[in-house]
Amino acid sequence: MYRDLDFDDDELIDELRDLGYNIDDYSLTDPEFRDLDFEGYISDGADIILDVPYVPTDEKIVNAMLDLAEVTSEDVLYDLGCGDGRIVVAAALERNTRGVGIDVDPMRITEAIEYAAHTGVEYLATFMEGDLMEADFSDATVVTLYLLDLVNIQLRPRLLDELRPGTRVVSHAFDMGDWKPEQRQSCGSINIYKWIIPAKVAGTWEWTTNDNDTYRVELKQKYQQLSGKAWINGTEAVLKTALIKGDLIELVVSQHNNTRAEGFIMRSVGHELIAVEGERQATPAVRIMKP
Ligand SMILES: C[S@@+](CC[C@H](N)C(=O)[O-])C[C@H]1O[C@@H](n2cnc3c(N)ncnc32)[C@H](O)[C@@H]1O
């Protein structure tokens, strides 16, 4: 029955309502929605193809997303595909956060601007009509998404390349394929996911300690997963731990499997890995070879 329907987004919702479905309770993850054979959603009244139909996030999930991202007044939040602006407005109202909402549908942008004005947060909330695939969101410290898995995956390289390390990305219902989240949280039957943009640290790094030992590590990186090899004073050693979270890296190296391990915590700053205070590392690690 559903497959016979015509997929104009608002028309579809009206048709489902006429068929007796409580469409207000629907989300993109509901089986009926997910089973539809979409080939692009068309905005009501305008010649716009949407990558994702408009389905607003429930208020409880909006709050859970803001909590999961640990949004504060220090953040700049971007909602890509912002709909009526509810995530940006909630962050502004409840956390004093500056936010930007981008949506390709001008009707949604009008609604979002009105909503921000109505709630008195227009000085914190900016809404722009545009395609999320092309918009500049590089000054975000938090990005929220309620798109679709394939759209997330299409967006993934831009998130990884253009956002600063440490930026949090939170998605309602849809994951990022083989980029595993740092955290997943269930809100009833819906999952929300959080990723932290990792610094790019693949390559060979070298640094010297206070007592003049030279450490070298060769790191491979896939998203936030690090692996590799280590040397101490030119002799192959054991890289016991290699972790990255945002711009912070933890490396633990020992001479052999059963000897005392030395741990280093460094921050990726520009082209160097700088020792976090109190570390035994004397010089910044410099990259002597790219992967
Ligand atoms: C599922 S709704 C989410 C709305 C809002 N973020 C929320 O969580 O309530 C997806 C939104 O993405 C917008 N959208 C779809 N394709 C887009 C594109 N290429 N660029 C920008 N917005 C897009 C739709 O107009 C719709 O408002």
PDBQT file of the ligand as one rigid body, heavy atoms in Angstrom, charges set to zero:
ROOT
HETATM    1  C1  LIG A 301      14.554  14.962   9.628  1.00  0.00    +0.000 C 
HETATM    2  S1  LIG A 301      14.459  16.715   9.421  1.00  0.00    +0.000 S 
HETATM    3  C2  LIG A 301      15.325  17.257  10.861  1.00  0.00    +0.000 C 
HETATM    4  C3  LIG A 301      14.953  18.644  11.319  1.00  0.00    +0.000 C 
HETATM    5  C4  LIG A 301      15.678  19.125  12.588  1.00  0.00    +0.000 C 
HETATM    6  N1  LIG A 301      17.106  18.991  12.485  1.00  0.00    +0.000 N 
HETATM    7  C5  LIG A 301      15.184  18.356  13.786  1.00  0.00    +0.000 C 
HETATM    8  O1  LIG A 301      15.945  17.468  14.237  1.00  0.00    +0.000 OA
HETATM    9  O2  LIG A 301      14.072  18.627  14.257  1.00  0.00    +0.000 OA
HETATM   10  C6  LIG A 301      15.633  16.961   8.096  1.00  0.00    +0.000 C 
HETATM   11  C7  LIG A 301      15.699  18.373   7.588  1.00  0.00    +0.000 C 
HETATM   12  O3  LIG A 301      16.752  18.425   6.623  1.00  0.00    +0.000 OA
HETATM   13  C8  LIG A 301      16.385  19.320   5.599  1.00  0.00    +0.000 C 
HETATM   14  N2  LIG A 301      17.181  18.985   4.402  1.00  0.00    +0.000 N 
HETATM   15  C9  LIG A 301      17.041  17.929   3.584  1.00  0.00    +0.000 A 
HETATM   16  N3  LIG A 301      17.991  17.942   2.631  1.00  0.00    +0.000 NA
HETATM   17  C10 LIG A 301      18.776  19.031   2.881  1.00  0.00    +0.000 A 
HETATM   18  C11 LIG A 301      19.933  19.579   2.268  1.00  0.00    +0.000 A 
HETATM   19  N4  LIG A 301      20.504  19.014   1.208  1.00  0.00    +0.000 N 
HETATM   20  N5  LIG A 301      20.464  20.697   2.794  1.00  0.00    +0.000 NA
HETATM   21  C12 LIG A 301      19.917  21.297   3.880  1.00  0.00    +0.000 A 
HETATM   22  N6  LIG A 301      18.808  20.820   4.495  1.00  0.00    +0.000 NA
HETATM   23  C13 LIG A 301      18.255  19.699   4.014  1.00  0.00    +0.000 A 
HETATM   24  C14 LIG A 301      14.894  19.107   5.423  1.00  0.00    +0.000 C 
HETATM   25  O4  LIG A 301      14.274  20.236   4.824  1.00  0.00    +0.000 OA
HETATM   26  C15 LIG A 301      14.450  18.876   6.875  1.00  0.00    +0.000 C 
HETATM   27  O5  LIG A 301      14.034  20.085   7.468  1.00  0.00    +0.000 OA
ENDROOT
TORSDOF 0
